[in-house]
Each structure stands twice: as structure tokens, then as C-alpha cells.
């Protein structure tokens, strides 16, 4: 990655880091193996005093039945300072998320602090992101081209859709810096875990602790479900200590 070159879409200092901090593969595999991914992590967060879960009613998935686990590759957009029609006439596009696509490593998750009311990423940009290795996207904002995401089968969580382009209405100001997603602070390399119930952002430095607690919760829930399915009397299930 030392020789990775940027695309020149953004000032060089807007790209905070070229290489994400990366968790060991066994940590990522451990989260991937959780049966109830975000529900279990949410319970672990409660025990550990971590705030990092977004419910699907706030940012629903575009494709149902999908789940992803991977490091956050972050992008921050803000409203464009130029008048919209002047920017359009001048072809002064402010979008620069392709700089993030260019830095992607297979397994990364694109995490974007976006703008509402215009598209922060369209179908062609998403196709590039997937081609370069991203396994999905979390966008705190609106997108366009919903049919393309569904046809691609590419997992995306966002706040809604719009046909209005973002080229002249927003600008990308930072890649691989800290972002705010529905009020949750996310840093590059934090672990993104998302499913149909919502999104959990696991802080990089706490990932091992969260996984250890999550595994205990997951094991206890699995044992209780097995007891229910096998016909263990309700009185015994109530009296047993699973967690």
C-alpha cells in the first residue's frame, strides 16, 4: 500500500490514511459466526457500556436477508458551497467517493456520512466500489438508483432514495477520517456488523472484548433455544441460568 496512488479527486490532505488498521482474521470470523449478529452485539454493548447500534427503522437495508462484517472505509460529505445551477453549468462536481473505492481492500465496508435530499452515491459508483472489493455500504444520507443495488445484490443501508444528483449539491471533504453515522462516531478500521435488524459499529480497540462477551451471549441463547425446542418444561427453563 505504500506505493498506492490517489486519483487526484481530492486534496491529498483530505485523505487521512491510505491503509486501514486491520483486525486479525479470527476476530472478523468470530463476529461472522454469531447467530444473531447485531442483536447479540447490542446486548454485549450494554454490558460493556458501548454505544454503537443503529436500528433498521432509522437506516433500513435496501436488500433483505443480507448481513456483512468488515472494517469501515470512511467518507465524509457536506453540502456544496457553490450555487447548484452554477455548479451544474460549470460541471463542478463535488463528489469524491471514488478516492475511497481506489483504497478499498476486499472485505471493506464503505461507510459514508452523507447529505439528505440528494444522491451521495449512484449505481455506477456502487458498482465500482463492489468491483474494488467493498462488500457493502452504510450511508447516512440518501442515494439514487435503488434498482441497481437490488439487481447487484449488494448490501446497502441508507436513509432513503432520491432521483436528484449530488454532483452539484454536495462535496466530499474527507476519506478515512472520523465520521458520524446517525449520531454514532465511526473511525476508519472500526468493525461494521450489519443485518436486517440494524447496524453495529464495533470500536477497533474494543473488538476482542466485544467478541468475547458476544460469544458468551450467543452460546447461552443457543442453549436456551435448544432447551425450548427439545421440550424442557417451562418451569425448568425459567429457573435455569443461561447467561
N, C-alpha and C positions, 0 to 999 in steps of 0.2 A: 504493500500500500504506500510505501514511501515515495514511489515514483508515480502515484496516481495523480493525474492532472485534472483540474477543474475545467468546466465548459465555458467560463467567462460570462455566464448569465448574471452573476452577482459579483460585487466587490469581494476580493479574496478574504477580507477580514469578516465578511458576513458568514463564512463557512467556518464554524468554530473549531471543529475537529474533523479530520479526514477518516479516522478509523474509530469505530465504536469500541468501548470497553466490552468485553465478551465474557459471559458466564461459562463455566465448564459445561460440556455437553450433558453430563449426568444430571446437572441441575435442571436444564431445559427438559430433558427426557422425563425427569421426575414429575415436573408440573404437567407435562403432556399426558402422563399416565393417570392423573387424577380423574375419578369417575365423574364427579360433579365439579367441573373446573372452577367457574367463578364463584359458585355458592360456597364451596369448601374454602377457597382463598378468602372470601369475605369473612367467614367465621374465624379463620386464622388471624386476619387483620384485627378483628375485635379483641382477640386475646392478646395480641402484641401491641395494641394501641396505634395501629397504622390506618390512615385514611387514604383510600386509593381505589374505590369502586364506583363505577358509573352504571346505573341501571339501564336496561334496554329501552325503557319508555322515554328516556332522555336522548339516547343515541341508539336507535334500533339498527339491527343488521339488515343489509339490503338482500342478502341471500339467506334463507332459513337453513338450519341444520349444519351450519359451519362453525368450526372452532379453530383458533390459532394460538400459538405460543411462540414468541420470538422477541428479540431485542428491538427497542424503539429507535428508529431513524427519524429524527425530528425536523419539522419545517414550521416556520412562523410567518404568517401573512398578516398584513394590516391593510386598511383602506387606502386606496391610491390617493395621493395628494393632488394629482392633476385632474382638471375638469374632464369628465367622462368623454364627451364628444370630441374635445380637442385631442385627448389621448388616442381615440379611435382614428381620427383623421391623420394624426402623426404616426400611427402604428406603434405607439409607445406601450408595448405590453409590459406589465409589471410582474408577470408570473415567472417563477424561477425554480419550481419544484423539480425540474429535470436535473438540477445540480444534486439533489438527493438521490434520484434514480441512478445517477452516474456513480455514486458512492456505495450503492447497495451491494450487499453480500447475500448469497442465497440463505433464506430464513429470516431476513429482517422484516420488520413491520413498519410501514410508513405511518408516522403519527404527526398530524397537522393541526396546528392552531390556526383556524381559518376565520373567514368573514361570512356573515349571513347575507343572503339575498342575491348572491352571485356565485358562479361556479369556481371553486378552489381547485378543481381537477376534473378534466373530462375523460371520455373513454379512451382517446388515443394516449393521453398521458398515463392513464392507469395501465394500458397495455404495455407501455414502455417500462413502467415500474415492475410489473409482473415479469416481463422478459429479463430484466436485470437482476431479479432474484427475490423481490419482496413478495411475501406470502399473503399480504392483505394490507388494509389501510384503516386507520381511525382518523376521522376528520371532524373536528369541532367546527362545523360550518355546513354550507350547502354545496351540492355537486350537480353536474348535469350528466346526461346520458345513462339513466338508470338501466335501460335495456341492455346496454353493452356490459355492465357489471354482471348482470344476470346471465347473459349469454356466455361470458367468460367463466362464470362460476367462481369469480374472485371475491373473497370475503371483504366486505366493506361495512363499517359502522359510521353513520353520519347523522346530521340533524335534519336532513331533508334534501329535496331536489329543486332545481330551477333551470329554465332554459337560458337564463341570462349569463352571458360570458363574464368571466372575471378578469379578462385580459386588461381592460381599461378601468377597472373598478377596485382592484387590489394589487398589492405588490408583495413579493416575497422579500423579507428583510433578514432572515437568518435560517441557516441549516445547521443541524446538530448543536443547537443551543437548548436552553431550558424553555419549555412551553407550558401553557395552561390549557388543559382539556376538561371542559365542564367544571372548572374550579379545582381540578387536581393538578398538582405540579408533576411534570414528567421530564426526566432528563435523558439524554441520549444513552442507550445501553440499558435503561430500565427494562424489565421484562413485561411484555404485553401479553395478557391472557384474556381471550375474548370468546364468548359463545352466544347462544341465543338469549341468555338471561342478562347479559351485560358485559362489561369490560373491567378487568382488574389490572392496575399498574403496580407491579411489584418493584420496590426500590432496589437497585442493583446491590447495594451494600447489605440489604436485609434478606436477599433471596434464599440463602441457605436456611435461615431461621424460619422464614415463612413456609418453606417446603417441609421442614421437619414437623411443624405444627399441623400443616395441611395433611400430611401423610397419616398422622395420628387420627385426625378427624375423619379422613376418608376410610381408614380401616375400621373405625368404630361404627360409622354409618353403614358400611358393607356388612359388618357382623349383625347389626340390628335388623337390617333388611332381610338377611338370610334367616334370622330367627322368626321374623314375621311370616316370610314365605313358607317356612317349614312347619308352621302351625303351633309354635310355642305359645302357651296361654298368655293372654294379655296381662294378667296379674304378675307373671314372671318377667315379662318384657319391661313393665313399669318399674319393677324392683331391681332389675339388673343395671349395673353401672357400665355404660358403654364408653363414655368419654371421661 
